[in-house]
Amino acid sequence: MLATGVRLGLPKVRTVAATGWRYHRHGVPSKVLQYERYRVPFDRTSGQVVVKMLAAPVHRHDQGVIQGHHAGPIAPIFPIAQKTLPRVAGVEGVGVVEEVGSGATLGIKEGDLVWVNNPTVGTWATHIVTDAQFLDVVPNRADVDIEYLSALSLFHTAYHLTHNFVNIQPGDVVLQTGASSSISQICQGYVRAKGGKLFQTMQMGRTEHAHLQAFYKLRGAHAVVPYNYARTNYMRRLLSDVPPPKLLLNHTCGEGASSLVGLLGDDGVCVTYGNASHKPMQVANADVITRGIQFKGFFFPNWVQRQTRDARMRVHQNVVESMTISQGHGIFRAQRFKMDGDSEFAFSNAWDAPLASRKAILRMVGEYGEWRRPRADQAAWNIGRAVWEDLIQQMWESAGTTEVPHSMKYYTPFNDINSTFHDAKESKQMGHREVFFRRPNAPRHNAAEKAAEQQK
């Protein structure tokens, strides 16, 4: 039988025009990433699929992939990881199927909302051409944001961490490092839904530290303490009124996680799913020998490869269903950026901000995307409004002004992106660097900065 495209008189090979972030060699992202227009051939008789991308997150490990550091753990799992350059950056994302090759055997049709399950495909582009096996169909629900679906791996990881290792019962205690990470914020909703008590640690140094601490407690964390606090007897006194912790979710490793292992109860489980500190975790012999602490690990790409497509789709249903719950009391802090104009800000927030607490999401089409849906969950909006009013009150008490900052860049600490992506003159004209560094604990609007200069 002739291919569908041939029957309709269409050419056998289609040239798909795309725009995206590519790199022709491994290195520092600010030097090797290029926003390019290019064309990708698509054979209509093959098993490939053309996907119009809608959104893709910017993860911290994207930086390591671009630099070439993550070729080791990914290459054995995905042999295609060694394909030649240039390559499109991005390890996951969500899009709409635009055309399906006649050779595709999986149940994918035009108009399906799909998630890219292979980190070697490259998702920071307006259009991608990839094999059908690298795409999973996800439910297109009006009450789930596109940004959430694009970062499906984060929800998957949080789901497995809170469901697969320990059967959390009401009243059980769970420890976790890295409270500001997206996975930790999603775990707040999952543990709260199970009735557990989540004790999280978070690094000091943020401008909005107190506001984040109150926000996380509002959404499900029982307590949020600094790393140095977890190493003192005050932490043991804090845990003296609750049952011994059964589970430790380790995101940072290093000394912060090593001190929490000693707080686990006998026969507890420590699950490591990240190494944000890039330091090893030291474990006492007694924890393994006499106390029976179990140490396990979770790597989401490994899970994707071990499961069949039908098994992944069933878990997708459960995870997407829980997203509506997470949006109510465990929503992770996402920040949208237009890929055609705001990508540099997204890269800076994701990579140059060691204390960032928001997940950068690239939107491919429109200002917020033509597929953008209004928020249907009122509880999340109420929480956000309450936190914003609390921030305004703090600004009034500290800075004496309630002028609303125009962007998160006025109070989110990250390195100066204009030193790499713009010139110094433009950085001076924007002025937000001077606003932050002159008074890091009380962000001020540019109008207040100009008034201070006039007084001089």
URWO-V57011 format. One record per residue. N is the residue number from 0. RES is the residue in three letters. PHI is phi in whole degrees, -180 to 180 (none if undefined). OMEGA is omega as a letter, one per 40 degrees, with the letter a starting at -180 (none if undefined). D_LAST is the distance of its C-alpha to the last C-alpha in Angstrom with 1 decimal. Layout:
((N & RES & PHI & OMEGA & D_LAST) (N & RES & PHI & OMEGA & D_LAST))
This chain:
((0 & MET & none & i & 81.2) (1 & LEU & -73 & i & 78.7) (2 & ALA & -65 & a & 75.0) (3 & THR & -61 & a & 73.5) (4 & GLY & -64 & a & 71.3) (5 & VAL & -73 & a & 74.4) (6 & ARG & -62 & a & 76.4) (7 & LEU & -82 & a & 73.9) (8 & GLY & 80 & i & 73.9) (9 & LEU & -85 & i & 70.4) (10 & PRO & -64 & a & 69.8) (11 & LYS & -68 & a & 70.4) (12 & VAL & -113 & i & 67.1) (13 & ARG & -107 & i & 63.9) (14 & THR & -101 & a & 60.7) (15 & VAL & -91 & i & 57.7) (16 & ALA & -85 & a & 54.4) (17 & ALA & -139 & i & 51.5) (18 & THR & -133 & a & 47.8) (19 & GLY & -170 & a & 46.2) (20 & TRP & -94 & i & 44.6) (21 & ARG & -123 & i & 47.0) (22 & TYR & -136 & a & 47.0) (23 & HIS & -95 & i & 49.5) (24 & ARG & -156 & i & 49.1) (25 & HIS & -79 & i & 47.9) (26 & GLY & 167 & i & 44.5) (27 & VAL & -63 & a & 40.9) (28 & PRO & -55 & a & 40.4) (29 & SER & -65 & a & 37.3) (30 & LYS & -104 & a & 39.5) (31 & VAL & -105 & i & 42.8) (32 & LEU & -71 & i & 42.2) (33 & GLN & -135 & i & 42.7) (34 & TYR & -88 & a & 42.7) (35 & GLU & -126 & i & 45.9) (36 & ARG & -101 & a & 48.5) (37 & TYR & -150 & a & 52.0) (38 & ARG & -126 & a & 55.5) (39 & VAL & -121 & i & 57.7) (40 & PRO & -73 & i & 61.5) (41 & PHE & -133 & i & 63.2) (42 & ASP & -87 & a & 67.0) (43 & ARG & -69 & i & 68.3) (44 & THR & -96 & a & 71.4) (45 & SER & -92 & i & 69.6) (46 & GLY & -95 & a & 68.4) (47 & GLN & -90 & a & 64.7) (48 & VAL & -135 & i & 62.4) (49 & VAL & -97 & a & 59.5) (50 & VAL & -121 & i & 56.6) (51 & LYS & -90 & a & 53.7) (52 & MET & -73 & i & 50.9) (53 & LEU & -108 & a & 48.7) (54 & ALA & -157 & i & 46.4) (55 & ALA & -151 & i & 46.0) (56 & PRO & -82 & i & 43.9) (57 & VAL & -110 & a & 41.9) (58 & HIS & -90 & i & 43.2) (59 & ARG & -69 & a & 42.0) (60 & HIS & -78 & i & 45.4) (61 & ASP & -60 & i & 45.0) (62 & GLN & -62 & i & 42.8) (63 & GLY & -67 & i & 45.7) (64 & VAL & -65 & i & 48.2) (65 & ILE & -66 & i & 46.3) (66 & GLN & -75 & i & 46.0) (67 & GLY & 90 & a & 49.7) (68 & HIS & -80 & a & 49.6) (69 & HIS & -98 & i & 51.4) (70 & ALA & -68 & a & 54.4) (71 & GLY & -65 & a & 56.4) (72 & PRO & -70 & a & 56.6) (73 & ILE & -86 & a & 56.7) (74 & ALA & -60 & i & 59.2) (75 & PRO & -64 & a & 62.3) (76 & ILE & -81 & a & 61.6) (77 & PHE & -118 & a & 60.9) (78 & PRO & -59 & a & 62.8) (79 & ILE & -70 & a & 61.1) (80 & ALA & -64 & a & 57.9) (81 & GLN & -93 & a & 59.0) (82 & LYS & -67 & a & 59.1) (83 & THR & -72 & i & 57.7) (84 & LEU & -83 & e & 54.3) (85 & PRO & -77 & i & 52.4) (86 & ARG & -130 & i & 51.8) (87 & VAL & -86 & a & 49.8) (88 & ALA & -76 & a & 47.3) (89 & GLY & 102 & a & 47.4) (90 & VAL & -111 & i & 50.0) (91 & GLU & -160 & a & 50.6) (92 & GLY & 172 & a & 50.0) (93 & VAL & -131 & a & 51.8) (94 & GLY & -157 & a & 53.2) (95 & VAL & -115 & i & 56.0) (96 & VAL & -69 & a & 59.2) (97 & GLU & -100 & i & 59.6) (98 & GLU & -158 & a & 62.9) (99 & VAL & -120 & i & 65.4) (100 & GLY & -68 & a & 67.8) (101 & SER & -68 & i & 71.5) (102 & GLY & -87 & a & 72.0) (103 & ALA & -72 & a & 69.7) (104 & THR & -99 & a & 71.8) (105 & LEU & -82 & a & 69.3) (106 & GLY & -78 & i & 68.8) (107 & ILE & -123 & a & 65.7) (108 & LYS & -132 & i & 65.7) (109 & GLU & -63 & a & 63.3) (110 & GLY & 93 & i & 60.7) (111 & ASP & -70 & i & 60.6) (112 & LEU & -88 & a & 57.3) (113 & VAL & -124 & i & 57.4) (114 & TRP & -115 & a & 55.4) (115 & VAL & -81 & a & 55.4) (116 & ASN & -99 & a & 57.0) (117 & ASN & -119 & a & 56.9) (118 & PRO & -72 & a & 53.7) (119 & THR & -98 & a & 55.0) (120 & VAL & -73 & a & 55.1) (121 & GLY & 93 & a & 51.4) (122 & THR & -117 & a & 49.8) (123 & TRP & -85 & a & 46.4) (124 & ALA & -153 & i & 48.1) (125 & THR & -73 & i & 49.1) (126 & HIS & -139 & i & 52.8) (127 & ILE & -133 & i & 54.8) (128 & VAL & -124 & a & 58.5) (129 & THR & -149 & i & 60.0) (130 & ASP & -69 & a & 63.2) (131 & ALA & -65 & a & 64.1) (132 & GLN & -69 & i & 64.5) (133 & PHE & -91 & a & 60.8) (134 & LEU & -124 & i & 60.1) (135 & ASP & -118 & i & 60.5) (136 & VAL & -75 & i & 60.8) (137 & VAL & -119 & a & 58.6) (138 & PRO & -64 & i & 58.9) (139 & ASN & -98 & a & 57.0) (140 & ARG & -105 & a & 56.0) (141 & ALA & -73 & a & 53.8) (142 & ASP & -97 & i & 52.4) (143 & VAL & -124 & a & 51.2) (144 & ASP & -73 & i & 48.1) (145 & ILE & -62 & i & 48.3) (146 & GLU & -60 & i & 45.5) (147 & TYR & -70 & a & 47.6) (148 & LEU & -66 & a & 50.7) (149 & SER & -66 & i & 48.9) (150 & ALA & -104 & a & 48.1) (151 & LEU & -63 & a & 51.6) (152 & SER & -63 & i & 51.9) (153 & LEU & -66 & i & 49.3) (154 & PHE & -67 & i & 51.4) (155 & HIS & -61 & a & 54.6) (156 & THR & -61 & i & 53.4) (157 & ALA & -63 & i & 52.2) (158 & TYR & -64 & a & 55.6) (159 & HIS & -68 & a & 57.7) (160 & LEU & -63 & a & 55.7) (161 & THR & -98 & a & 56.4) (162 & HIS & -122 & a & 59.9) (163 & ASN & -100 & a & 61.8) (164 & PHE & -103 & i & 61.5) (165 & VAL & -136 & i & 61.8) (166 & ASN & -80 & a & 63.2) (167 & ILE & -73 & i & 60.4) (168 & GLN & -108 & i & 61.8) (169 & PRO & -55 & a & 60.2) (170 & GLY & 96 & i & 58.7) (171 & ASP & -69 & a & 58.6) (172 & VAL & -107 & i & 55.5) (173 & VAL & -125 & i & 53.7) (174 & LEU & -104 & i & 51.1) (175 & GLN & -154 & i & 48.6) (176 & THR & -99 & i & 45.9) (177 & GLY & 70 & a & 42.8) (178 & ALA & -64 & a & 42.1) (179 & SER & -83 & i & 39.3) (180 & SER & -71 & a & 41.7) (181 & SER & -64 & a & 43.3) (182 & ILE & -64 & i & 46.8) (183 & SER & -64 & i & 45.9) (184 & GLN & -68 & i & 44.3) (185 & ILE & -72 & i & 47.5) (186 & CYS & -62 & i & 49.6) (187 & GLN & -58 & i & 48.1) (188 & GLY & -71 & a & 49.9) (189 & TYR & -66 & a & 53.1) (190 & VAL & -67 & i & 53.4) (191 & ARG & -65 & i & 52.6) (192 & ALA & -64 & i & 55.3) (193 & LYS & -86 & i & 57.7) (194 & GLY & 85 & i & 56.9) (195 & GLY & -85 & i & 55.6) (196 & LYS & -113 & a & 52.8) (197 & LEU & -104 & i & 50.2) (198 & PHE & -106 & a & 48.2) (199 & GLN & -119 & i & 45.4) (200 & THR & -112 & a & 43.1) (201 & MET & -144 & a & 39.6) (202 & GLN & -72 & i & 37.2) (203 & MET & -77 & i & 34.1) (204 & GLY & 123 & a & 30.6) (205 & ARG & -78 & i & 29.8) (206 & THR & -65 & a & 26.8) (207 & GLU & -102 & a & 29.3) (208 & HIS & -60 & a & 32.0) (209 & ALA & -64 & a & 32.8) (210 & HIS & -69 & i & 32.9) (211 & LEU & -67 & a & 35.2) (212 & GLN & -60 & i & 37.4) (213 & ALA & -69 & a & 38.0) (214 & PHE & -67 & i & 38.6) (215 & TYR & -66 & i & 41.2) (216 & LYS & -65 & i & 43.0) (217 & LEU & -65 & a & 43.1) (218 & ARG & -99 & i & 44.8) (219 & GLY & 145 & i & 47.4) (220 & ALA & -75 & i & 46.3) (221 & HIS & -75 & i & 47.7) (222 & ALA & -156 & i & 45.1) (223 & VAL & -128 & a & 42.2) (224 & VAL & -126 & i & 41.5) (225 & PRO & -70 & i & 39.6) (226 & TYR & -64 & a & 41.7) (227 & ASN & -68 & i & 41.5) (228 & TYR & -71 & a & 42.7) (229 & ALA & -68 & a & 45.8) (230 & ARG & -93 & a & 46.9) (231 & THR & -105 & i & 47.1) (232 & ASN & -71 & i & 49.8) (233 & TYR & -64 & i & 47.6) (234 & MET & -67 & i & 48.3) (235 & ARG & -65 & i & 52.0) (236 & ARG & -67 & i & 51.7) (237 & LEU & -66 & a & 50.0) (238 & LEU & -90 & a & 52.9) (239 & SER & -72 & a & 55.5) (240 & ASP & -93 & a & 56.0) (241 & VAL & -125 & i & 56.6) (242 & PRO & -63 & i & 59.4) (243 & PRO & -59 & a & 58.9) (244 & PRO & -61 & a & 56.9) (245 & LYS & -100 & a & 59.2) (246 & LEU & -142 & i & 56.9) (247 & LEU & -124 & i & 53.9) (248 & LEU & -100 & a & 52.0) (249 & ASN & -102 & i & 50.4) (250 & HIS & -110 & a & 47.6) (251 & THR & -109 & a & 45.8) (252 & CYS & 60 & a & 48.5) (253 & GLY & 72 & a & 47.4) (254 & GLU & -66 & a & 47.1) (255 & GLY & -61 & i & 45.8) (256 & ALA & -78 & a & 49.0) (257 & SER & -62 & i & 51.3) (258 & SER & -69 & a & 50.3) (259 & LEU & -77 & i & 51.0) (260 & VAL & -61 & i & 54.5) (261 & GLY & -67 & i & 55.5) (262 & LEU & -89 & i & 54.7) (263 & LEU & -66 & i & 57.1) (264 & GLY & -75 & i & 60.4) (265 & ASP & -60 & a & 63.7) (266 & ASP & 63 & i & 64.7) (267 & GLY & -74 & a & 61.2) (268 & VAL & -124 & i & 60.0) (269 & CYS & -113 & a & 56.9) (270 & VAL & -110 & i & 56.1) (271 & THR & -102 & a & 53.7) (272 & TYR & -128 & i & 52.3) (273 & GLY & -168 & i & 49.2) (274 & ASN & -143 & a & 47.7) (275 & ALA & -67 & a & 43.9) (276 & SER & -83 & a & 43.4) (277 & HIS & 58 & i & 45.8) (278 & LYS & -129 & a & 47.4) (279 & PRO & -72 & i & 51.0) (280 & MET & -104 & a & 52.1) (281 & GLN & -94 & a & 54.2) (282 & VAL & -121 & i & 57.1) (283 & ALA & -75 & i & 59.2) (284 & ASN & -62 & a & 63.0) (285 & ALA & -65 & i & 63.7) (286 & ASP & -64 & a & 61.7) (287 & VAL & -89 & a & 64.1) (288 & ILE & -82 & a & 67.4) (289 & THR & -90 & a & 67.6) (290 & ARG & -95 & i & 65.1) (291 & GLY & 71 & i & 66.0) (292 & ILE & -68 & i & 62.5) (293 & GLN & -100 & i & 62.7) (294 & PHE & -114 & a & 60.2) (295 & LYS & -130 & i & 60.0) (296 & GLY & -134 & i & 57.8) (297 & PHE & -139 & i & 57.0) (298 & PHE & -129 & a & 56.1) (299 & PHE & -61 & i & 56.0) (300 & PRO & -57 & i & 57.3) (301 & ASN & -63 & i & 60.3) (302 & TRP & -64 & i & 61.1) (303 & VAL & -61 & a & 60.9) (304 & GLN & -72 & a & 63.4) (305 & ARG & -77 & a & 65.8) (306 & GLN & -92 & i & 66.0) (307 & THR & -76 & a & 68.0) (308 & ARG & -64 & i & 66.4) (309 & ASP & -65 & i & 68.1) (310 & ALA & -67 & i & 66.9) (311 & ARG & -64 & a & 63.3) (312 & MET & -64 & i & 63.6) (313 & ARG & -66 & i & 64.9) (314 & VAL & -69 & i & 61.9) (315 & HIS & -56 & a & 59.6) (316 & GLN & -60 & a & 61.0) (317 & ASN & -66 & a & 60.3) (318 & VAL & -68 & i & 56.8) (319 & VAL & -65 & i & 55.9) (320 & GLU & -63 & i & 57.5) (321 & SER & -75 & i & 55.4) (322 & MET & -62 & i & 52.2) (323 & THR & -65 & i & 52.5) (324 & ILE & -71 & a & 52.6) (325 & SER & -64 & i & 49.7) (326 & GLN & -65 & a & 47.6) (327 & GLY & -80 & a & 48.2) (328 & HIS & -137 & i & 47.3) (329 & GLY & -142 & a & 46.6) (330 & ILE & -65 & i & 44.6) (331 & PHE & -84 & a & 42.7) (332 & ARG & -83 & i & 39.1) (333 & ALA & -103 & i & 39.5) (334 & GLN & -133 & a & 36.8) (335 & ARG & -86 & i & 38.0) (336 & PHE & -136 & i & 36.9) (337 & LYS & -74 & a & 38.4) (338 & MET & -67 & a & 40.2) (339 & ASP & -81 & a & 39.7) (340 & GLY & -143 & a & 35.9) (341 & ASP & -115 & a & 34.5) (342 & SER & -62 & a & 36.7) (343 & GLU & -61 & i & 34.0) (344 & PHE & -67 & i & 32.0) (345 & ALA & -65 & i & 35.3) (346 & PHE & -64 & a & 36.1) (347 & SER & -67 & i & 32.7) (348 & ASN & -65 & a & 33.1) (349 & ALA & -84 & a & 36.6) (350 & TRP & -113 & a & 36.5) (351 & ASP & -91 & a & 33.0) (352 & ALA & -115 & a & 32.3) (353 & PRO & -65 & a & 34.4) (354 & LEU & -112 & a & 33.4) (355 & ALA & -70 & a & 33.7) (356 & SER & -127 & i & 35.9) (357 & ARG & -123 & i & 36.5) (358 & LYS & -89 & i & 39.3) (359 & ALA & -79 & a & 38.3) (360 & ILE & -122 & i & 40.9) (361 & LEU & -89 & i & 41.4) (362 & ARG & -102 & a & 42.8) (363 & MET & -89 & a & 44.9) (364 & VAL & -127 & i & 45.5) (365 & GLY & 68 & i & 43.5) (366 & GLU & -65 & i & 40.0) (367 & TYR & -119 & i & 41.4) (368 & GLY & 96 & a & 44.9) (369 & GLU & -70 & i & 47.8) (370 & TRP & -98 & a & 49.4) (371 & ARG & -66 & i & 46.6) (372 & ARG & -109 & i & 48.1) (373 & PRO & -68 & a & 46.5) (374 & ARG & -69 & a & 46.2) (375 & ALA & -97 & a & 49.3) (376 & ASP & -95 & a & 48.5) (377 & GLN & -79 & a & 46.8) (378 & ALA & -64 & i & 46.4) (379 & ALA & -64 & i & 44.0) (380 & TRP & -65 & i & 41.9) (381 & ASN & -63 & i & 41.9) (382 & ILE & -64 & i & 40.8) (383 & GLY & -61 & i & 37.9) (384 & ARG & -65 & i & 36.8) (385 & ALA & -65 & i & 37.0) (386 & VAL & -67 & i & 34.9) (387 & TRP & -64 & i & 32.3) (388 & GLU & -64 & i & 32.1) (389 & ASP & -65 & i & 31.9) (390 & LEU & -66 & i & 28.9) (391 & ILE & -63 & i & 27.2) (392 & GLN & -64 & i & 27.9) (393 & GLN & -64 & i & 26.4) (394 & MET & -63 & a & 23.2) (395 & TRP & -65 & a & 23.2) (396 & GLU & -71 & a & 23.9) (397 & SER & -97 & a & 21.4) (398 & ALA & -104 & a & 18.4) (399 & GLY & 74 & i & 19.0) (400 & THR & -147 & i & 19.5) (401 & THR & -117 & i & 22.7) (402 & GLU & -65 & a & 21.6) (403 & VAL & -76 & i & 24.3) (404 & PRO & -63 & a & 23.5) (405 & HIS & -77 & a & 25.2) (406 & SER & -156 & i & 26.8) (407 & MET & -65 & a & 27.9) (408 & LYS & -66 & a & 25.8) (409 & TYR & -76 & a & 22.7) (410 & TYR & -138 & i & 24.5) (411 & THR & -102 & a & 27.4) (412 & PRO & -75 & i & 26.9) (413 & PHE & -148 & a & 28.3) (414 & ASN & -64 & a & 27.8) (415 & ASP & -75 & a & 25.9) (416 & ILE & -69 & a & 28.6) (417 & ASN & -71 & i & 26.8) (418 & SER & -72 & a & 27.5) (419 & THR & -115 & a & 31.2) (420 & PHE & -105 & a & 31.6) (421 & HIS & -136 & i & 28.7) (422 & ASP & -91 & a & 26.7) (423 & ALA & -67 & a & 23.3) (424 & LYS & -64 & i & 21.9) (425 & GLU & -66 & i & 23.1) (426 & SER & -61 & i & 21.8) (427 & LYS & -66 & a & 18.2) (428 & GLN & -68 & i & 18.9) (429 & MET & -66 & i & 20.2) (430 & GLY & 79 & a & 17.2) (431 & HIS & -75 & i & 19.2) (432 & ARG & -65 & a & 19.4) (433 & GLU & -65 & a & 15.7) (434 & VAL & -63 & a & 16.2) (435 & PHE & -75 & a & 19.3) (436 & PHE & -77 & i & 18.6) (437 & ARG & -74 & a & 15.3) (438 & ARG & -144 & a & 17.2) (439 & PRO & -69 & a & 20.8) (440 & ASN & -91 & a & 22.3) (441 & ALA & -138 & a & 20.3) (442 & PRO & -64 & a & 19.9) (443 & ARG & -126 & i & 17.3) (444 & HIS & -78 & i & 17.6) (445 & ASN & -61 & i & 15.6) (446 & ALA & -63 & i & 14.6) (447 & ALA & -66 & i & 12.8) (448 & GLU & -67 & i & 11.1) (449 & LYS & -65 & i & 10.0) (450 & ALA & -63 & i & 8.8) (451 & ALA & -66 & i & 6.6) (452 & GLU & -69 & i & 5.2) (453 & GLN & -67 & i & 5.3) (454 & GLN & -67 & i & 3.8) (455 & LYS & -68 & none & 0.0))
